[in-house]
């Protein structure tokens, strides 16, 4: 009996070790960039730097957000962040209409091309929960929270555990149901067409490129004689795509 127990323990330890290695591997080799998981600038909720504590409190209550960027001249001029918990405290103290700048904290800026695991490590080390993502011209590209990064990596780790899953399922009439992790090049080979792959490695990345943002479920795009329809989105990434060949008029 003791031997059986020891064997079970050994197996469990081995499993734990394998899982840890897999997680390390994802952290090490994930090529997902921050721009693929951020909240894009078009969806940002901000407060102006000349707002008062009452204005900020209204924003927090309406949106349910816990942190909001403070902007100067425009969304490209983020001057700091404010945290909901700071304003709840002053309401208790009965202070109203205080300038928002009194509660402002420094913003943490990162380039949109930074890898997700690298930023996660950096944010954990600096104890930052939110980062402002900037493009190559220094403009605001979006915002990312530590939760967004963790969600992305957990998704990738789960994907590693689910590797039995087929990446392409052929449906009737030449329609393909494609896992968005499939490399663009592989899909191009499969369809016998050339798909743009200079900027994006995966089919999910290609759809981000065609839409210029995270596409919504059901959105359709045309490329290389095929229609690409987003069928599933997880967090801020495309998870599954339906690819349908477009019929040429002469074929009808």
C-alpha positions as CSV (number, residue, x, y, z in Angstrom):
1,X,0.0,0.0,0.0
2,X,2.8,2.4,0.9
3,X,4.4,1.6,-2.4
4,X,1.2,2.5,-4.3
5,X,0.9,5.7,-2.4
6,X,4.5,6.6,-3.2
7,X,3.9,5.9,-6.9
8,X,0.8,8.1,-6.8
9,X,2.8,10.9,-5.2
10,X,5.6,10.5,-7.8
11,X,3.1,10.7,-10.6
12,X,1.5,13.8,-9.1
13,X,4.9,15.5,-8.7
14,X,5.8,14.6,-12.3
15,X,2.5,16.1,-13.5
16,X,3.0,19.3,-11.5
17,X,6.5,19.6,-12.8
18,X,5.3,19.2,-16.4
19,X,2.6,21.8,-15.9
20,X,5.1,24.2,-14.4
21,X,7.4,23.7,-17.3
22,X,4.6,24.3,-19.8
23,X,3.6,27.5,-18.1
24,X,7.2,28.7,-18.1
25,X,7.5,27.8,-21.8
26,X,4.4,29.9,-22.6
27,X,5.8,32.8,-20.6
28,X,9.1,32.4,-22.3
29,X,8.0,32.0,-25.9
30,X,4.7,33.8,-26.2
31,X,5.1,36.3,-29.1
32,X,1.8,38.0,-28.4
33,X,2.3,41.8,-28.4
34,X,0.7,44.3,-26.1
35,X,-1.2,45.9,-29.0
36,X,-3.1,42.6,-29.5
37,X,-4.6,42.6,-26.0
38,X,-4.9,46.3,-25.1
39,X,-8.2,48.3,-24.9
40,X,-7.9,50.4,-28.1
41,X,-7.9,54.2,-27.8
42,X,-11.4,54.4,-29.4
43,X,-12.8,52.5,-26.4
44,X,-11.0,54.4,-23.6
45,X,-12.9,56.1,-20.8
46,X,-10.9,59.2,-19.6
47,X,-11.4,62.3,-17.4
48,X,-10.1,65.8,-18.2
49,X,-7.3,67.2,-16.1
50,X,-9.5,70.2,-15.1
51,X,-12.2,67.9,-13.7
52,X,-13.1,67.8,-10.0
53,X,-13.4,64.8,-7.6
54,X,-17.2,64.9,-8.1
55,X,-16.8,64.5,-11.9
56,X,-14.4,61.6,-11.4
57,X,-16.7,59.9,-8.9
58,X,-19.5,60.1,-11.5
59,X,-17.3,58.4,-14.1
60,X,-16.4,55.6,-11.7
61,X,-20.0,55.0,-10.6
62,X,-21.3,55.0,-14.3
63,X,-18.6,52.8,-15.7
64,X,-17.7,50.5,-12.7
65,X,-14.0,51.0,-13.6
66,X,-11.4,51.1,-10.8
67,X,-8.8,53.2,-12.7
68,X,-9.1,55.9,-15.3
69,X,-6.5,57.9,-17.3
70,X,-6.5,61.7,-16.9
71,X,-6.1,63.6,-20.2
72,X,-4.8,67.1,-20.9
73,X,-5.3,68.5,-24.4
74,X,-6.4,65.2,-26.0
75,X,-6.3,61.4,-25.5
76,X,-2.7,61.6,-26.8
77,X,-1.8,63.7,-23.8
78,X,-2.3,61.3,-20.8
79,X,-1.0,63.2,-17.8
80,X,-1.7,60.5,-15.1
81,X,-4.2,58.0,-13.6
82,X,-6.8,58.3,-10.9
83,X,-8.0,55.4,-8.8
84,X,-11.6,55.0,-7.6
85,X,-10.7,54.0,-4.1
86,X,-9.1,57.5,-3.5
87,X,-12.3,59.3,-4.3
88,X,-14.5,57.0,-2.1
89,X,-12.3,58.0,0.8
90,X,-12.8,61.8,0.3
91,X,-16.5,61.4,0.0
92,X,-16.4,59.8,3.5
93,X,-14.5,62.8,4.7
94,X,-17.1,65.1,3.2
95,X,-14.7,67.0,0.9
96,X,-16.3,67.7,-2.5
97,X,-15.2,69.5,-5.7
98,X,-11.5,69.0,-5.0
99,X,-9.3,69.3,-8.2
100,X,-8.7,65.9,-9.7
101,X,-5.0,66.6,-10.0
102,X,-4.7,66.3,-6.2
103,X,-5.3,62.5,-6.6
104,X,-3.4,61.9,-9.7
105,X,-0.8,59.1,-9.8
106,X,2.0,58.8,-12.4
107,X,1.1,56.9,-15.6
108,X,3.3,54.0,-16.7
109,X,4.0,54.1,-20.5
110,X,4.9,51.1,-22.7
111,X,5.4,50.6,-26.4
112,X,2.7,48.7,-28.3
113,X,5.3,46.2,-29.6
114,X,6.4,44.9,-26.2
115,X,5.7,41.2,-25.6
116,X,3.0,40.3,-23.2
117,X,5.2,38.2,-20.8
118,X,7.9,40.9,-20.7
119,X,5.3,43.5,-19.7
120,X,3.7,41.2,-17.2
121,X,7.0,40.7,-15.4
122,X,7.7,44.4,-15.5
123,X,4.3,45.4,-14.1
124,X,4.6,42.8,-11.4
125,X,8.0,44.1,-10.4
126,X,6.9,47.7,-10.4
127,X,3.6,46.9,-8.8
128,X,1.8,48.7,-11.6
129,X,-1.8,47.5,-12.5
130,X,-2.3,49.6,-15.6
131,X,-0.1,50.8,-18.4
132,X,-0.7,53.3,-21.2
133,X,0.3,51.8,-24.5
134,X,1.9,54.2,-27.0
135,X,2.5,53.9,-30.7
136,X,5.7,54.6,-32.6
137,X,4.8,58.3,-32.8
138,X,4.3,58.7,-29.1
139,X,0.5,58.8,-29.5
140,X,-1.8,56.9,-27.2
141,X,-2.6,53.5,-28.8
142,X,-4.6,52.1,-25.9
143,X,-4.5,50.9,-22.3
144,X,-3.7,47.5,-20.8
145,X,-4.2,46.1,-17.3
146,X,-2.4,43.3,-15.5
147,X,-5.6,41.4,-15.7
148,X,-5.7,41.6,-19.5
149,X,-2.2,40.2,-19.7
150,X,-2.9,37.4,-17.3
151,X,-6.1,36.5,-19.2
152,X,-4.2,36.4,-22.4
153,X,-1.4,34.1,-21.0
154,X,-3.9,31.9,-19.2
155,X,-5.7,31.5,-22.5
156,X,-2.4,30.6,-24.2
157,X,-1.6,28.1,-21.4
158,X,-5.1,26.5,-21.8
159,X,-4.5,26.4,-25.6
160,X,-1.3,24.4,-24.9
161,X,-3.2,21.9,-22.8
162,X,-5.8,21.6,-25.5
163,X,-3.4,20.9,-28.3
164,X,-5.4,17.8,-29.3
165,X,-8.0,20.2,-30.8
166,X,-8.1,20.5,-34.5
167,X,-7.0,23.8,-35.9
168,X,-9.1,23.5,-39.1
169,X,-12.5,21.9,-39.5
170,X,-13.8,21.5,-43.0
171,X,-17.5,22.1,-43.3
172,X,-19.7,21.8,-46.4
173,X,-19.2,23.7,-49.6
174,X,-15.5,24.5,-49.0
175,X,-16.2,26.4,-45.8
176,X,-13.5,26.2,-43.2
177,X,-13.8,26.7,-39.4
178,X,-10.4,27.9,-38.4
179,X,-8.8,28.2,-35.0
180,X,-7.3,31.8,-35.0
181,X,-4.0,30.5,-33.7
182,X,-3.3,28.9,-37.1
183,X,-0.4,30.5,-38.9
184,X,-1.5,32.8,-41.8
185,X,1.0,31.1,-44.1
186,X,-0.6,27.6,-43.4
187,X,-4.1,28.9,-44.1
188,X,-2.8,30.5,-47.4
189,X,-1.3,27.1,-48.4
190,X,-4.5,25.4,-47.6
191,X,-6.6,27.8,-49.6
192,X,-4.0,28.1,-52.4
193,X,-3.9,31.9,-52.1
194,X,-1.4,34.4,-50.9
195,X,-2.5,36.1,-47.6
196,X,-0.6,39.1,-46.1
197,X,1.7,37.7,-43.4
198,X,4.4,40.4,-43.1
199,X,2.8,41.9,-40.0
200,X,0.8,39.1,-38.6
201,X,1.7,35.5,-37.8
202,X,-1.7,34.1,-37.1
203,X,-5.2,34.2,-38.6
204,X,-6.3,36.1,-35.5
205,X,-3.7,38.7,-36.1
206,X,-4.7,39.0,-39.8
207,X,-8.3,39.8,-38.7
208,X,-7.0,42.4,-36.3
209,X,-5.1,43.9,-39.2
210,X,-8.1,43.9,-41.5
211,X,-10.4,45.4,-38.9
212,X,-7.8,47.8,-37.4
213,X,-9.1,46.7,-33.9
214,X,-10.5,43.6,-32.2
215,X,-13.4,42.6,-34.5
216,X,-16.8,41.8,-33.1
217,X,-18.4,38.3,-33.4
218,X,-20.2,38.1,-36.8
219,X,-18.1,40.8,-38.5
220,X,-17.0,39.9,-42.1
221,X,-14.0,40.9,-44.1
222,X,-12.9,40.1,-47.7
223,X,-9.4,39.2,-48.6
224,X,-7.8,37.1,-51.4
225,X,-11.1,35.9,-52.8
226,X,-12.4,34.7,-49.5
227,X,-14.7,36.0,-46.8
228,X,-13.4,35.9,-43.2
229,X,-16.1,36.0,-40.5
230,X,-15.3,36.2,-36.8
231,X,-17.2,33.4,-35.0
232,X,-15.6,33.6,-31.5
233,X,-13.7,36.2,-29.5
234,X,-12.0,35.5,-26.2
235,X,-11.1,38.5,-24.1
236,X,-9.4,40.8,-26.6
237,X,-8.3,38.3,-29.1
238,X,-10.0,36.5,-32.0
239,X,-10.4,32.8,-31.2
240,X,-12.2,31.3,-34.2
241,X,-12.9,32.4,-37.8
242,X,-15.1,31.0,-40.6
243,X,-13.5,31.2,-44.0
244,X,-15.8,31.0,-47.1
245,X,-14.6,31.1,-50.7
246,X,-16.3,34.0,-52.6
247,X,-18.1,32.8,-55.8
248,X,-17.0,34.5,-59.0
249,X,-19.9,35.8,-61.2
250,X,-18.9,33.3,-63.9
251,X,-19.4,30.4,-61.6
252,X,-23.0,31.2,-60.7
